[in-house]
Amino acid sequence: MSAEMILFFVFAAIAVAGAIALIVLREPIHSALALILVMVSLAVLYLLLGAEFIAAVQIIVYAGAIMVLFVFVIMLLNAREEERTNASRMARYAGLPLGMLLTAQLAYWVAHGWPQGGVTQAAAATSTRALSTMLFRVFVLPFELTSILILIAILGAMVLAKKDF
Amino acid sequence: MEFVAQHPVLVVSVVKIVVLLLATLTTLAYLTWFERKVVAHIQARWGPYFTGPHGLLQPLADGLKFLFKEDFTPPMVDRVVYVLAPFIALSLALTTLALIPFGPATIHIFGQPTGLSVAHLDIGLLFIFAITSIGVYGVALAGWSSNSKYPLLGSLRSSAQMISYEVSLTLSVVGVLLMAGSFDLSEIILGQQGHWLKVVPRWHIIPQIVGFLCYFTSAIAETNRVPFDLPEAETELVAGFHTEYSSFKFAMFFLAEYANMITVSCLATILFLGGWLSPFPDSWTWARYMPAAVFLICGLALLQDGLRHFRGIPRIALTVISAAILALAFACSHAAVIAIALGPFWFLAKVAFLLFFYVWTRGTLPRFRYDQLMNFGWKVLLPVSLANLVITSLVILVAHR
Protein backbone atom coordinates (compact mmCIF):
# COMPACT_ATOMS: atom_id res chain seq x y z
CA MET A 1 0.00 0.00 0.00
CA SER A 2 1.41 3.38 -0.93
CA ALA A 3 1.94 6.18 1.59
CA GLU A 4 -0.94 8.14 0.03
CA MET A 5 -3.36 5.27 0.52
CA ILE A 6 -2.32 4.94 4.17
CA LEU A 7 -2.76 8.68 4.70
CA PHE A 8 -6.14 8.54 2.98
CA PHE A 9 -7.43 5.79 5.23
CA VAL A 10 -6.03 7.42 8.39
CA PHE A 11 -7.66 10.79 7.69
CA ALA A 12 -10.87 9.27 6.34
CA ALA A 13 -11.15 7.31 9.60
CA ILE A 14 -10.49 10.49 11.61
CA ALA A 15 -13.16 12.34 9.61
CA VAL A 16 -15.76 9.62 10.20
CA ALA A 17 -14.83 9.34 13.89
CA GLY A 18 -15.12 13.12 14.24
CA ALA A 19 -18.52 13.10 12.55
CA ILE A 20 -19.78 10.40 14.92
CA ALA A 21 -18.33 12.25 17.92
CA LEU A 22 -20.09 15.41 16.76
CA ILE A 23 -23.46 13.71 17.14
CA VAL A 24 -22.72 11.60 20.22
CA LEU A 25 -20.99 14.22 22.42
CA ARG A 26 -23.37 16.28 24.55
CA GLU A 27 -21.32 19.36 25.40
CA PRO A 28 -21.78 21.89 22.53
CA ILE A 29 -18.11 22.93 22.55
CA HIS A 30 -16.99 19.31 22.30
CA SER A 31 -19.28 18.84 19.30
CA ALA A 32 -17.83 21.97 17.70
CA LEU A 33 -14.30 20.65 18.27
CA ALA A 34 -15.27 17.35 16.65
CA LEU A 35 -16.62 19.28 13.64
CA ILE A 36 -13.32 21.18 13.36
CA LEU A 37 -11.55 17.80 13.34
CA VAL A 38 -13.79 16.70 10.44
CA MET A 39 -13.05 19.93 8.52
CA VAL A 40 -9.28 19.62 8.97
CA SER A 41 -9.16 15.97 7.94
CA LEU A 42 -11.28 16.79 4.87
CA ALA A 43 -8.68 19.45 4.01
CA VAL A 44 -5.99 16.77 4.20
CA LEU A 45 -8.03 14.61 1.82
CA TYR A 46 -8.18 17.54 -0.64
CA LEU A 47 -4.39 17.87 -0.31
CA LEU A 48 -4.03 14.17 -1.18
CA LEU A 49 -6.07 14.85 -4.34
CA GLY A 50 -3.56 17.57 -5.29
CA ALA A 51 -6.04 20.43 -4.73
CA GLU A 52 -3.80 22.60 -2.53
CA PHE A 53 -5.83 25.79 -2.95
CA ILE A 54 -9.12 24.12 -2.02
CA ALA A 55 -7.43 22.51 1.00
CA ALA A 56 -6.13 25.85 2.28
CA VAL A 57 -9.47 27.57 1.66
CA GLN A 58 -11.28 24.72 3.40
CA ILE A 59 -9.24 25.38 6.54
CA ILE A 60 -9.37 29.19 6.30
CA VAL A 61 -13.12 29.42 5.65
CA TYR A 62 -14.61 26.44 7.46
CA ALA A 63 -12.18 25.58 10.27
CA GLY A 64 -10.99 29.17 10.65
CA ALA A 65 -13.90 31.54 10.09
CA ILE A 66 -17.17 29.63 10.38
CA MET A 67 -16.20 27.34 13.26
CA VAL A 68 -14.63 30.23 15.18
CA LEU A 69 -18.00 31.98 14.98
CA PHE A 70 -19.75 28.77 16.15
CA VAL A 71 -17.41 28.47 19.14
CA PHE A 72 -17.77 32.19 19.81
CA VAL A 73 -21.58 32.02 19.87
CA ILE A 74 -21.55 28.91 22.07
CA MET A 75 -19.24 30.71 24.50
CA LEU A 76 -21.26 33.93 24.38
CA LEU A 77 -24.55 32.15 25.12
CA ASN A 78 -22.74 30.01 27.68
CA ALA A 79 -24.57 26.94 26.36
CA ARG A 80 -24.19 23.98 28.70
CA GLU A 81 -24.79 20.26 28.21
CA GLU A 82 -27.80 19.57 26.06
CA GLU A 83 -30.65 17.49 27.47
CA ARG A 84 -31.73 14.22 25.98
CA THR A 85 -35.19 14.51 24.48
CA ASN A 86 -37.23 11.90 22.70
CA ALA A 87 -36.01 12.18 19.15
CA SER A 88 -38.62 13.41 16.72
CA ARG A 89 -40.92 10.77 15.31
CA MET A 90 -40.17 11.84 11.76
CA ALA A 91 -36.45 11.18 12.21
CA ARG A 92 -37.18 7.74 13.61
CA TYR A 93 -39.48 6.57 10.82
CA ALA A 94 -38.22 8.49 7.77
CA GLY A 95 -34.55 8.89 8.67
CA LEU A 96 -33.51 5.24 8.64
CA PRO A 97 -34.92 4.34 5.18
CA LEU A 98 -33.65 7.58 3.64
CA GLY A 99 -30.18 7.05 5.14
CA MET A 100 -30.10 3.52 3.76
CA LEU A 101 -31.19 4.82 0.35
CA LEU A 102 -28.37 7.37 0.33
CA THR A 103 -25.82 4.73 1.34
CA ALA A 104 -27.08 2.41 -1.40
CA GLN A 105 -26.81 5.15 -4.01
CA LEU A 106 -23.27 6.06 -2.90
CA ALA A 107 -22.29 2.37 -2.97
CA TYR A 108 -23.72 2.08 -6.49
CA TRP A 109 -21.69 5.08 -7.67
CA VAL A 110 -18.50 3.83 -6.04
CA ALA A 111 -18.98 0.48 -7.75
CA HIS A 112 -19.97 1.78 -11.21
CA GLY A 113 -18.01 5.00 -11.44
CA TRP A 114 -19.19 8.56 -10.83
CA PRO A 115 -21.71 10.16 -13.17
CA GLN A 116 -19.92 12.20 -15.84
CA GLY A 117 -20.17 15.98 -16.04
CA GLY A 118 -19.25 18.66 -13.52
CA VAL A 119 -16.91 16.46 -11.53
CA THR A 120 -14.33 15.97 -14.28
CA GLN A 121 -14.46 19.64 -15.23
CA ALA A 122 -13.90 20.72 -11.63
CA ALA A 123 -11.10 18.20 -11.15
CA ALA A 124 -9.10 19.91 -13.89
CA ALA A 125 -9.17 23.19 -11.98
CA THR A 126 -6.79 22.39 -9.14
CA SER A 127 -4.35 25.28 -9.51
CA THR A 128 -5.30 28.71 -8.18
CA ARG A 129 -5.14 30.37 -11.59
CA ALA A 130 -7.23 27.73 -13.33
CA LEU A 131 -9.75 27.78 -10.50
CA SER A 132 -10.19 31.55 -10.56
CA THR A 133 -10.43 31.60 -14.37
CA MET A 134 -13.20 29.01 -14.17
CA LEU A 135 -14.95 30.82 -11.31
CA PHE A 136 -14.91 34.28 -12.91
CA ARG A 137 -15.39 33.29 -16.58
CA VAL A 138 -17.40 30.06 -16.87
CA PHE A 139 -19.35 30.14 -13.61
CA VAL A 140 -19.55 33.90 -13.08
CA LEU A 141 -23.37 34.00 -12.95
CA PRO A 142 -23.80 31.32 -10.24
CA PHE A 143 -20.90 32.94 -8.35
CA GLU A 144 -22.53 36.38 -8.36
CA LEU A 145 -25.92 34.89 -7.49
CA THR A 146 -24.38 33.16 -4.48
CA SER A 147 -22.83 36.41 -3.29
CA ILE A 148 -26.23 38.16 -3.59
CA LEU A 149 -27.76 35.31 -1.59
CA ILE A 150 -25.17 35.84 1.16
CA LEU A 151 -25.80 39.60 1.06
CA ILE A 152 -29.53 38.97 1.56
CA ALA A 153 -28.72 36.71 4.51
CA ILE A 154 -26.56 39.44 6.07
CA LEU A 155 -29.34 42.01 5.59
CA GLY A 156 -31.85 39.60 7.12
CA ALA A 157 -29.64 39.08 10.16
CA MET A 158 -29.31 42.86 10.57
CA VAL A 159 -33.06 43.39 10.33
CA LEU A 160 -33.68 40.69 12.94
CA ALA A 161 -31.02 42.07 15.28
CA LYS A 162 -32.17 45.68 14.97
CA LYS A 163 -35.93 45.52 15.38
CA ASP A 164 -36.64 49.20 16.02
CA PHE A 165 -35.37 51.59 13.38
CA MET B 1 24.64 6.21 7.06
CA GLU B 2 22.74 3.53 5.17
CA PHE B 3 19.48 4.81 6.65
CA VAL B 4 20.39 8.32 5.50
CA ALA B 5 20.99 7.09 1.95
CA GLN B 6 17.63 5.31 1.88
CA HIS B 7 15.47 8.12 3.28
CA PRO B 8 17.24 11.37 2.34
CA VAL B 9 14.15 13.60 2.51
CA LEU B 10 13.07 12.28 5.91
CA VAL B 11 16.50 12.65 7.55
CA VAL B 12 17.16 16.09 6.11
CA SER B 13 13.71 17.30 7.21
CA VAL B 14 14.19 15.99 10.75
CA VAL B 15 17.61 17.68 11.00
CA LYS B 16 16.18 20.97 9.77
CA ILE B 17 13.17 20.76 12.11
CA VAL B 18 15.38 20.10 15.15
CA VAL B 19 17.76 22.95 14.30
CA LEU B 20 14.91 25.40 13.63
CA LEU B 21 13.05 24.38 16.80
CA LEU B 22 16.11 24.77 19.03
CA ALA B 23 16.97 28.12 17.44
CA THR B 24 13.36 29.33 17.75
CA LEU B 25 12.97 28.30 21.39
CA THR B 26 16.25 30.01 22.31
CA THR B 27 15.18 33.12 20.41
CA LEU B 28 11.80 33.08 22.18
CA ALA B 29 13.51 32.90 25.56
CA TYR B 30 15.86 35.77 24.75
CA LEU B 31 13.04 37.78 23.16
CA THR B 32 11.52 38.07 26.65
CA TRP B 33 14.89 39.35 27.91
CA PHE B 34 15.12 41.76 24.96
CA GLU B 35 11.62 43.07 25.60
CA ARG B 36 12.22 43.63 29.31
CA LYS B 37 15.53 45.38 28.61
CA VAL B 38 14.15 47.67 25.90
CA VAL B 39 10.99 48.58 27.83
CA ALA B 40 13.15 49.23 30.90
CA HIS B 41 15.44 51.59 29.00
CA ILE B 42 12.43 53.38 27.48
CA GLN B 43 11.21 53.95 31.03
CA ALA B 44 14.69 54.97 32.28
CA ARG B 45 15.25 51.77 34.29
CA TRP B 46 17.88 49.05 34.03
CA GLY B 47 15.69 45.96 33.64
CA PRO B 48 17.05 42.50 34.57
CA TYR B 49 20.59 42.96 35.78
CA PHE B 50 21.53 40.51 38.52
CA THR B 51 21.14 37.05 36.94
CA GLY B 52 24.32 36.86 34.93
CA PRO B 53 26.02 39.86 33.30
CA HIS B 54 23.33 42.24 31.94
CA GLY B 55 20.74 39.73 33.16
CA LEU B 56 21.67 37.35 30.35
CA LEU B 57 20.80 34.27 32.42
CA GLN B 58 17.32 35.62 33.31
CA PRO B 59 15.50 33.60 30.56
CA LEU B 60 17.17 30.43 31.85
CA ALA B 61 16.10 31.22 35.42
CA ASP B 62 12.54 31.96 34.25
CA GLY B 63 12.40 28.68 32.32
CA LEU B 64 13.55 26.69 35.37
CA LYS B 65 11.00 28.51 37.53
CA PHE B 66 8.18 27.60 35.11
CA LEU B 67 9.28 23.95 35.10
CA PHE B 68 9.46 23.58 38.87
CA LYS B 69 6.25 25.42 39.82
CA GLU B 70 3.32 23.25 40.80
CA ASP B 71 1.20 22.39 37.74
CA PHE B 72 -2.16 23.03 39.37
CA THR B 73 -5.42 22.19 37.61
CA PRO B 74 -8.50 23.88 39.12
CA PRO B 75 -11.16 21.31 40.11
CA MET B 76 -14.12 22.51 38.00
CA VAL B 77 -12.39 22.78 34.61
CA ASP B 78 -13.22 20.79 31.50
CA ARG B 79 -10.08 18.70 31.79
CA VAL B 80 -9.54 17.55 28.18
CA VAL B 81 -10.07 20.98 26.61
CA TYR B 82 -8.14 22.66 29.44
CA VAL B 83 -5.04 20.59 28.64
CA LEU B 84 -5.57 20.76 24.88
CA ALA B 85 -5.74 24.57 24.66
CA PRO B 86 -2.07 25.46 25.41
CA PHE B 87 -0.91 22.67 23.10
CA ILE B 88 -3.06 24.06 20.25
CA ALA B 89 -1.75 27.56 20.87
CA LEU B 90 1.96 26.67 20.94
CA SER B 91 2.04 23.99 18.23
CA LEU B 92 0.14 26.16 15.73
CA ALA B 93 2.36 29.14 16.53
CA LEU B 94 5.49 27.08 15.85
CA THR B 95 4.13 25.31 12.73
CA THR B 96 4.06 28.44 10.60
CA LEU B 97 7.79 28.99 11.07
CA ALA B 98 8.47 25.80 9.07
CA LEU B 99 7.46 27.61 5.88
CA ILE B 100 9.64 30.70 6.27
CA PRO B 101 12.51 30.80 3.72
CA PHE B 102 15.52 32.33 5.48
CA GLY B 103 17.79 32.67 2.47
CA PRO B 104 18.32 31.84 -1.20
CA ALA B 105 21.35 29.58 -0.68
CA THR B 106 21.42 25.80 -1.04
CA ILE B 107 23.15 23.99 1.82
CA HIS B 108 24.23 20.34 2.09
CA ILE B 109 23.10 18.13 4.98
CA PHE B 110 24.69 14.65 4.82
CA GLY B 111 25.49 15.40 1.20
CA GLN B 112 21.84 16.19 0.36
CA PRO B 113 21.28 19.61 -1.22
CA THR B 114 18.42 21.51 0.43
CA GLY B 115 17.07 25.06 0.76
CA LEU B 116 17.02 27.28 3.83
CA SER B 117 13.45 26.48 4.89
CA VAL B 118 11.97 23.36 6.47
CA ALA B 119 9.16 23.03 3.95
CA HIS B 120 8.59 24.64 0.58
CA LEU B 121 4.96 24.90 -0.54
CA ASP B 122 3.56 26.50 -3.68
CA ILE B 123 0.75 27.90 -1.53
CA GLY B 124 3.03 28.93 1.35
CA LEU B 125 1.22 32.16 2.14
CA LEU B 126 -2.24 30.55 2.08
CA PHE B 127 -1.00 27.78 4.33
CA ILE B 128 0.32 30.31 6.85
CA PHE B 129 -3.05 32.09 6.83
CA ALA B 130 -4.81 28.75 7.29
CA ILE B 131 -2.69 27.97 10.36
CA THR B 132 -3.05 31.44 11.90
CA SER B 133 -6.82 31.41 11.30
CA ILE B 134 -7.22 28.38 13.58
CA GLY B 135 -4.79 29.85 16.12
CA VAL B 136 -7.68 31.64 17.85
CA TYR B 137 -8.93 28.30 19.23
CA GLY B 138 -6.07 28.12 21.73
CA VAL B 139 -7.24 31.36 23.34
CA ALA B 140 -10.98 30.70 23.00
CA LEU B 141 -10.85 27.17 24.41
CA ALA B 142 -8.53 28.17 27.27
CA GLY B 143 -11.03 30.78 28.42
CA TRP B 144 -14.04 28.52 28.06
CA SER B 145 -12.56 25.41 29.68
CA SER B 146 -11.27 27.28 32.75
CA ASN B 147 -14.89 27.60 33.93
CA SER B 148 -14.23 30.97 35.50
CA LYS B 149 -15.50 34.48 34.77
CA TYR B 150 -12.34 36.45 33.98
CA PRO B 151 -10.87 33.91 31.53
CA LEU B 152 -14.23 33.60 29.76
CA LEU B 153 -14.55 37.36 29.34
CA GLY B 154 -10.92 37.62 28.26
CA SER B 155 -11.23 34.91 25.64
CA LEU B 156 -14.53 36.33 24.33
CA ARG B 157 -12.85 39.68 23.85
CA SER B 158 -9.85 38.04 22.27
CA SER B 159 -11.91 35.95 19.83
CA ALA B 160 -13.94 38.99 18.76
CA GLN B 161 -10.77 41.00 18.30
CA MET B 162 -8.97 38.30 16.32
CA ILE B 163 -11.98 37.70 14.04
CA SER B 164 -12.32 41.45 13.38
CA TYR B 165 -8.68 42.14 12.63
CA GLU B 166 -8.06 38.98 10.61
CA VAL B 167 -10.28 40.42 7.86
CA SER B 168 -8.15 43.53 7.36
CA LEU B 169 -4.93 41.52 7.91
CA THR B 170 -5.79 39.24 5.00
CA LEU B 171 -7.12 42.03 2.78
CA SER B 172 -4.00 44.16 3.28
CA VAL B 173 -1.86 41.30 1.97
CA VAL B 174 -3.91 40.81 -1.21
CA GLY B 175 -2.34 43.95 -2.73
CA VAL B 176 1.10 42.34 -2.45
CA LEU B 177 -0.29 39.10 -3.87
CA LEU B 178 -1.60 40.96 -6.92
CA MET B 179 1.81 42.53 -7.48
CA ALA B 180 3.73 39.28 -6.99
CA GLY B 181 1.24 36.99 -8.76
CA SER B 182 2.13 34.02 -6.58
CA PHE B 183 1.45 32.41 -3.19
CA ASP B 184 5.01 31.05 -3.12
CA LEU B 185 6.98 32.93 -0.45
CA SER B 186 10.32 32.57 -2.29
CA GLU B 187 8.80 33.87 -5.52
CA ILE B 188 7.25 36.84 -3.70
CA ILE B 189 10.74 37.73 -2.41
CA LEU B 190 12.39 37.24 -5.80
CA GLY B 191 9.78 39.52 -7.38
CA GLN B 192 11.17 42.39 -5.29
CA GLN B 193 14.69 42.22 -6.77
CA GLY B 194 16.30 45.29 -8.32
CA HIS B 195 16.41 48.98 -7.51
CA TRP B 196 14.66 52.17 -8.61
CA LEU B 197 17.10 54.96 -9.60
CA LYS B 198 19.88 52.44 -8.79
CA VAL B 199 19.59 53.01 -5.01
CA VAL B 200 15.98 52.60 -3.80
CA PRO B 201 15.17 48.88 -3.41
CA ARG B 202 12.08 47.70 -5.30
CA TRP B 203 10.42 46.35 -2.16
CA HIS B 204 6.66 46.14 -1.94
CA ILE B 205 6.63 48.50 1.02
CA ILE B 206 7.05 51.52 -1.26
CA PRO B 207 4.04 51.04 -3.57
CA GLN B 208 2.14 49.23 -0.80
CA ILE B 209 2.90 51.55 2.13
CA VAL B 210 -0.81 51.71 3.04
CA GLY B 211 -1.02 47.93 2.87
CA PHE B 212 2.04 47.62 5.10
CA LEU B 213 0.62 49.97 7.74
CA CYS B 214 -2.72 48.11 7.71
CA TYR B 215 -0.91 44.77 7.87
CA PHE B 216 1.32 45.67 10.77
CA THR B 217 -1.47 47.31 12.79
CA SER B 218 -3.71 44.27 12.33
CA ALA B 219 -0.78 41.99 13.10
CA ILE B 220 -0.22 43.70 16.45
CA ALA B 221 -3.94 43.25 17.18
CA GLU B 222 -3.85 39.60 16.04
CA THR B 223 -1.00 38.82 18.42
CA ASN B 224 -2.83 40.55 21.31
CA ARG B 225 -0.04 43.01 22.01
CA VAL B 226 -0.12 46.57 23.35
CA PRO B 227 -1.99 48.76 22.37
CA PHE B 228 -4.47 45.99 21.51
CA ASP B 229 -3.85 43.72 24.52
CA LEU B 230 -7.41 43.95 25.87
CA PRO B 231 -7.76 40.16 26.24
CA GLU B 232 -5.27 40.30 29.10
CA ALA B 233 -5.89 43.78 30.43
CA GLU B 234 -4.63 43.30 34.00
CA THR B 235 -6.63 46.15 35.48
CA GLU B 236 -9.95 44.74 34.30
CA LEU B 237 -9.55 41.01 33.76
CA VAL B 238 -6.76 39.86 36.15
CA ALA B 239 -4.80 38.05 33.42
CA GLY B 240 -7.45 37.31 30.80
CA PHE B 241 -7.75 33.88 29.20
CA HIS B 242 -4.77 32.33 31.00
CA THR B 243 -5.76 33.36 34.55
CA GLU B 244 -6.34 29.74 35.64
CA TYR B 245 -3.18 28.37 34.06
CA SER B 246 0.01 27.84 36.02
CA SER B 247 3.50 26.44 35.58
CA PHE B 248 4.42 25.13 32.15
CA LYS B 249 0.94 25.43 30.63
CA PHE B 250 1.11 29.16 31.28
CA ALA B 251 4.62 29.21 29.80
CA MET B 252 3.24 27.59 26.63
CA PHE B 253 0.76 30.46 26.13
CA PHE B 254 3.55 32.90 26.83
CA LEU B 255 5.84 31.26 24.26
CA ALA B 256 3.00 31.04 21.73
CA GLU B 257 2.47 34.81 21.95
CA TYR B 258 6.14 35.47 21.25
CA ALA B 259 6.25 32.85 18.48
CA ASN B 260 3.30 34.59 16.82
CA MET B 261 5.17 37.88 17.04
CA ILE B 262 8.12 36.30 15.24
CA THR B 263 5.85 34.77 12.58
CA VAL B 264 4.07 38.00 11.69
CA SER B 265 7.40 39.86 11.64
CA CYS B 266 8.86 37.21 9.29
CA LEU B 267 5.79 37.49 7.08
CA ALA B 268 5.99 41.30 7.00
CA THR B 269 9.67 40.98 6.04
CA ILE B 270 8.86 38.57 3.21
CA LEU B 271 5.83 40.42 1.87
CA PHE B 272 6.88 44.05 2.21
CA LEU B 273 10.58 44.33 3.06
CA GLY B 274 12.15 42.13 0.41
CA GLY B 275 12.89 39.09 2.62
CA TRP B 276 16.50 38.05 2.36
CA LEU B 277 17.38 40.66 -0.31
CA SER B 278 20.06 43.16 0.60
CA PRO B 279 18.92 46.81 0.65
CA PHE B 280 22.07 47.78 -1.31
CA PRO B 281 22.56 47.25 -5.06
CA ASP B 282 24.66 44.25 -6.10
CA SER B 283 27.26 46.53 -7.65
CA TRP B 284 28.24 47.81 -4.19
CA THR B 285 30.58 44.92 -3.35
CA TRP B 286 31.51 46.31 0.06
CA ALA B 287 27.92 45.69 1.21
CA ARG B 288 28.77 41.98 1.34
CA TYR B 289 30.99 42.68 4.31
CA MET B 290 28.16 44.29 6.32
CA PRO B 291 27.57 41.15 8.47
CA ALA B 292 31.29 40.93 9.30
CA ALA B 293 31.39 44.64 10.16
CA VAL B 294 28.29 44.47 12.37
CA PHE B 295 29.60 41.44 14.25
CA LEU B 296 33.02 43.08 14.62
CA ILE B 297 31.56 46.24 16.16
CA CYS B 298 29.25 44.25 18.49
CA GLY B 299 32.09 41.96 19.59
CA LEU B 300 34.49 44.83 20.31
CA ALA B 301 31.83 46.81 22.18
CA LEU B 302 30.98 43.79 24.34
CA LEU B 303 34.67 43.08 25.02
CA GLN B 304 35.27 46.66 26.09
CA ASP B 305 32.17 46.64 28.30
CA GLY B 306 33.12 43.32 29.94
CA LEU B 307 36.71 44.34 30.69
CA ARG B 308 35.74 47.74 31.99
CA HIS B 309 32.64 47.24 34.12
CA PHE B 310 32.73 43.65 35.39
CA ARG B 311 34.84 41.55 37.76
CA GLY B 312 35.24 37.78 38.24
CA ILE B 313 33.07 35.25 36.39
CA PRO B 314 30.87 37.78 34.49
CA ARG B 315 34.04 39.33 33.12
CA ILE B 316 35.28 35.95 31.82
CA ALA B 317 31.82 35.10 30.43
CA LEU B 318 31.51 38.37 28.54
CA THR B 319 35.03 37.94 27.14
CA VAL B 320 34.15 34.45 25.90
CA ILE B 321 30.90 35.68 24.31
CA SER B 322 32.66 38.58 22.58
CA ALA B 323 35.38 36.20 21.37
CA ALA B 324 32.64 34.02 19.83
CA ILE B 325 31.09 37.06 18.10
CA LEU B 326 34.52 38.15 16.82
CA ALA B 327 35.09 34.63 15.46
CA LEU B 328 31.72 34.93 13.71
CA ALA B 329 32.85 38.26 12.22
CA PHE B 330 36.05 36.58 11.01
CA ALA B 331 34.08 33.70 9.46
CA CYS B 332 31.73 36.14 7.72
CA SER B 333 34.63 37.70 5.81
CA HIS B 334 35.13 34.52 3.75
CA ALA B 335 33.47 34.32 0.35
CA ALA B 336 32.08 30.80 0.93
CA VAL B 337 30.39 31.82 4.21
CA ILE B 338 29.10 35.08 2.72
CA ALA B 339 27.33 33.15 -0.04
CA ILE B 340 25.26 31.27 2.55
CA ALA B 341 25.04 33.76 5.42
CA LEU B 342 24.26 37.04 3.62
CA GLY B 343 20.59 36.15 2.93
CA PRO B 344 19.79 34.99 6.49
CA PHE B 345 21.69 38.02 7.88
CA TRP B 346 19.49 40.56 6.09
CA PHE B 347 16.36 38.52 6.75
CA LEU B 348 17.03 38.28 10.48
CA ALA B 349 18.12 41.92 10.66
CA LYS B 350 14.76 43.04 9.22
CA VAL B 351 12.85 40.68 11.54
CA ALA B 352 14.85 41.99 14.51
CA PHE B 353 13.98 45.57 13.57
CA LEU B 354 10.26 44.72 13.38
CA LEU B 355 10.45 42.97 16.75
CA PHE B 356 12.14 46.05 18.19
CA PHE B 357 9.27 48.09 16.74
CA TYR B 358 6.81 45.78 18.54
CA VAL B 359 8.55 46.36 21.86
CA TRP B 360 8.86 50.05 21.14
CA THR B 361 5.08 50.40 20.68
CA ARG B 362 4.57 48.48 23.91
CA GLY B 363 6.82 50.90 25.76
CA THR B 364 5.15 53.94 24.24
CA LEU B 365 1.42 53.56 23.60
CA PRO B 366 -1.47 53.30 26.08
CA ARG B 367 -4.14 50.61 25.70
CA PHE B 368 -7.25 51.11 23.53
CA ARG B 369 -10.72 51.02 25.04
CA TYR B 370 -12.84 48.13 23.79
CA ASP B 371 -15.28 50.22 21.72
CA GLN B 372 -12.38 52.22 20.25
CA LEU B 373 -10.76 48.93 19.26
CA MET B 374 -13.85 47.67 17.43
CA ASN B 375 -14.51 51.03 15.78
CA PHE B 376 -10.92 51.27 14.60
CA GLY B 377 -10.89 47.73 13.20
CA TRP B 378 -14.18 47.87 11.31
CA LYS B 379 -14.55 51.55 10.44
CA VAL B 380 -10.95 52.58 9.71
CA LEU B 381 -8.70 49.61 8.95
CA LEU B 382 -11.17 47.58 6.88
CA PRO B 383 -12.24 50.44 4.51
CA VAL B 384 -8.63 51.59 4.11
CA SER B 385 -7.37 48.12 3.20
CA LEU B 386 -10.33 47.61 0.85
CA ALA B 387 -9.58 50.95 -0.89
CA ASN B 388 -5.92 49.95 -1.12
CA LEU B 389 -6.95 46.68 -2.77
CA VAL B 390 -9.23 48.40 -5.31
CA ILE B 391 -6.60 51.03 -6.23
CA THR B 392 -3.83 48.42 -6.52
CA SER B 393 -5.88 46.22 -8.84
CA LEU B 394 -6.91 49.25 -10.95
CA VAL B 395 -3.29 50.34 -11.35
CA ILE B 396 -2.19 46.82 -12.27
CA LEU B 397 -5.06 46.53 -14.77
CA VAL B 398 -4.16 49.86 -16.42
CA ALA B 399 -0.43 49.05 -16.44
CA HIS B 400 -1.06 45.71 -18.15
CA ARG B 401 -3.20 47.22 -20.90
Interface residues (C-beta under 8 A of the other chain):
Chain A: E27 I29 H30 L33 I36 V40 A43 E52 F53 A56 V57 I59 I60 A63 G64 A65 V68 L69 V71 F72 M75 L76 N78 T128
Chain B: D78 V81 L121 D122 I123 L126 F127 F129 A130 I131 S133 I134 V136 Y137 A140 L141 G143 W144 S145 L152 S155 L156 S159 A160 M162 I163 E166 F183
